[in-house]
Amino acid sequence: LFVLGLYDVLERLTKALPDILFESCSGGGGRFDAGMLYYMPQTWASDNTDAVCRLAIQSGTSMVFPPITMGAHVSVTPNHQMGRTTSMQTRAICAMAGDFGYELDITRMSDAEKQQVRDHIALYKKIRPTLQLGRFYRLLTPFAGDRNETAWEFVSEDDKQVVLMYFKTLATPATPIRTLNLQALDQEAEYELTTYLPAQRTSMDFGGEARSNLVGQCFYGDELMYSGLSVEKIDTDFAGFLWVFDRK
């Protein structure tokens, strides 16, 4: 009866205020359901905003709900719950896989951090339709194996853009080079790598320079699906990478 009463209140509220986007809170997952999404089309997936924890939270949520429904923000580091220090880039890439936003005190940010925020927002605006409205593929899940890797792929509705994200929680010595095999591409089409964000080594490393920068190079769809894309050597914990391909 409580839930039915809540739906009745929300029905009247959203009809009276149709131009307001309401966000629900999952309440530990207990209020993240299709009924609530009818009235509040996005839900705050968890009060845990640590990027590493969010890999599992968002991967698990995506089993039922699309990324566009998940509130996901860049928060302060060291994280207020976990005490973990992760780079601005890793936090941003993870949050981009949901409803991207920020929740931190910008008056405490350095000029370099503020510039990085500007750059990430500008990038997100270019790839937002793909991330929020495209097809979503879980290439690697943090629930499998040693729970150390996560990879997500987004393909735009018109198949013209592909966004690839890869995360490695802890660096490991003498590890094989990771190859990511993409999905759902046109085998005969060419895809140009237009954006590449390599992992930052620390939260204060704003260079993010790639060892082997392939931006501008083209790959055929069958190459990306069957031979795959190699991730450069990782020598930092909490690494986050992002690639954007545009179909030619």
N, C-alpha and C positions, 0 to 999 in steps of 0.2 A: 504494500500500500504506500509506503514511503516513496519508493521509486516512481510509482505511477503519479503520486502527488507532485514530485519533483518535475517529472516530464510535463505536467499540466502547467506548472509555474513557468517553465522554460518556453513552452509553446506560446503563452501569452506575452512573455518578455521579448522573444525574438520577433513575434508579429508586430509588436508595438515599436520595436527598434530594429528594423530590417537592415540598416546600414552599419550596424555595429558588429564587429567580429569578436565573438566571445571565445575565450579559451578556458577549457576545463583543466582540472588537475587530476592525475590518475589515482591519487590516494593509495599508493602502493599497488597499482594495477586494478584495484577494485572498482574504479569508475571510468576505466578506459574501455568503452563498449560502443557498439554501433548505435544504440539508442541515444547516448550522450553526443556522439558525433553528429547526429542529425541536427542538434541544436547548437553545438559548439564544435565546429569542424576541425579544431586542433586541440591537442591535449598535452599538458606538461607531463612528459613521460616519467620524470623522477626528479626529486630535489637533489639527488647526487649529480653534480655537474662535472665531476672529474672525467676528463676525456677518455682515459683508459677504461674506467668503469662503464662509460657511456657506449663503448664499442659493443659490449655484451647487452646492455639495456636496449640500445637501438636495433641491434641485430635480432634480438628476441622479439621485440615489439613488431618488427617488420614481417614476422612470420604470419601475422594476422592483419596488420594495419599498414597502409602505404606511408612512405616517408613524409609526405606532405602533411600528415596528421600529427607529426611528432614535434613538439616544441623542443628546440635544442640551441643552447646558448654557449658563447665563450665566456667563461668566468675567470676569476682571479687565480693567480698561482703565486705561492703554493696554495693548492686547493683547500678551501676552508673545511672540508670534511675529511679528505684523505691525507692532506699535508704533502701531496705529491706536486713536484715541479715539472711541468711539461711546457714545451715551446708554444708560442702563440700560434704557430702554423699548425701544429698537430691539433690543438684545440679548435682552430677555425675549420680545418678540413672535416673533422668529426661533426661539428655543428652544421656545416653546410649540407650534410646528409639528412637534415631535418628542416624545421622552420628556423633558419639562421638568425641569430641575434646576439647581443652582448649584454652582460650584466656584471659590470665592474665599475670602479671609480676612475673615470678618465682623467681626473685631476692628479692622480698618482702615476699616470703613465708617462714614460719618456717620449721624447719627440720621435725616436725610432719606432717605438711601439705604436704611436698614433699613426705614423705613416704606413706601417704594416696593416693596421686596421683599414685605412683608406684603400690600400691595394686589395685586400681581401674582399671588401664590400664591392669594389669595382668589378672584380672577377666574378663574384657571386651573381651580380646583376646580369652578366653575360651568360651564365650557365644555369640560372635559376629555372627557366622553363624545362630544361632537361632533368634537373634534379627533382623538381616537384611534380612534373606531369609526365615524365618519361617512364620507360620500363626499368625495373630495378632487379639486379641480379646479385646474389650473395656468392662470390667466387671462393672466398675462404671465410670460415666462421670461427669466432673465438670460443666456441663450445667444443671444437674438435681437437684431436691430437694433444699437443702441449699447451693449447689455449694461448698461443703466443702471437698469432697472426690473424688479421682480418683484411678482407678485400671486398670492395663493393664496386659495382659497375652500373652506370645509368646510360640508357640510350634514348635519345629524344623521340618524340612521337613521329616525326618525319624521317627518322633514321639518319639525320644529317650531322648529329653531334654525339660524341661518346665521352663520358667523364668516368675516369677510373681513379679509385682511391685505394691506398694500401697502407696498413699500419702494422708495425712490429713492436710489441710491448717491451721486450727486453732483448738487447743485443746478445748474440751468442758467438763464441769463438770458432774459427775454422768452419763456418757453416756453409753449405752449398748456396750458390746464387739462386734466389727465388725467381721462378718464371711464372708469370701470370697469363693464363689462357683466357682471353675474352670470349664473350658469347654473343650470339644473335647479330652478327655482322654480315654484310654482303660479301661473299667470298671474292667476288671479282672487282669490288670497288676499292678505290684508294682512299686512305685516311691520313690526313696530314696532322702531325703533332704540332699544335699551336700554342700550348701552354704546358709547362712542366715545373712543378714545385718539388724539389728534392727535400729530404729531411733536414731539419735544423739540428745542430748538435747539442745546443743548450737553449734555455729560454731567452738568453741574451745574444744569441747568434742570429743576426738578422740578414746575413749574406745569403745563405741557402744556395751556395753555388754547386752546380752539378759537376760530377767528375766527367761525365760523358753526356753532353747536352745534345739531344736529338731533335730539338725544336726546329721545325722547318722541313724535316724529313718525312717522307711518305711511306706508308706500309699498306700492303693489300690486306683485305679482310681475312683471307684464309691464313695469311702469315700470323696475324695477331691472334687468331683462334687456335691454330694448330701448332705453330712454332712458339708463339707466345711472346711476351714482352719481359725482358730481364730487368729486375730491380737492382740498382747499383749497390755496391757493398755498404752495409749498414754498420756504423761504429758508434751508435748512440742508443740509449734507451728511449722508449716512447716516441718512436719515429713515425712520421706521417708524410706520405707522398701523394701528389695529385697530378694526373695527366688529363689533358683535353685534346681530343681528336676531332677534326672537322672533315666530313666526307667531301671529296672533291667531285 
